Amino acid sequence: MTKPGTKRSRMGAWVAILLLSASAVGAETEGALPAGEDYGAGLTLEEITPLRDVVSRPELHVDRTLLLKGRIRDVCQKKGCWMVLADGESQMRVRFADYGFFVPKDSSGKDAYVEGRAAVKEISEKEARHYEAEASDGDPSKVHGPQRVVSFTATGVRLVSAE
């Protein structure tokens, strides 16, 4: 046992202080989202739900406010009123709450953090063709019949330059 006030006990105390300080700094910066351009109501959450989890098992995520991260694959070229957010092979159309804000039409390729709610719904062939027509490389003739889609209604979006 080390006696208080000895060189060894002071060294142990300094090591403990350094470890605690390092872990506190790491925890503070780990949860912080990068700075960027904010649209809508802003972001309040820090815990990111993987996009692939929401796309593969949407029933586990509906009726909850989520924060997703992905790369913007496409944006409505008429107004910027929707975007397609992707993470690898998983992708989801993101619309903006109450048609209350839009993102720049040249946002494709940027990383985005989006906060809002996921939903599973069936859209008509007409609506699906409309989305295809607004896409930068869309082809409405590829759409046949109603489509079951996982969508996301965002209340806030943060765009950051792709890493």
Summary of the structure (lengths in Angstrom):
residues: 163
radius of gyration: 22.1
end to end distance: 50.8
largest distance: 81.5
contacts: 458
relative contact order: 0.20
helix: 31%
strand: 34%
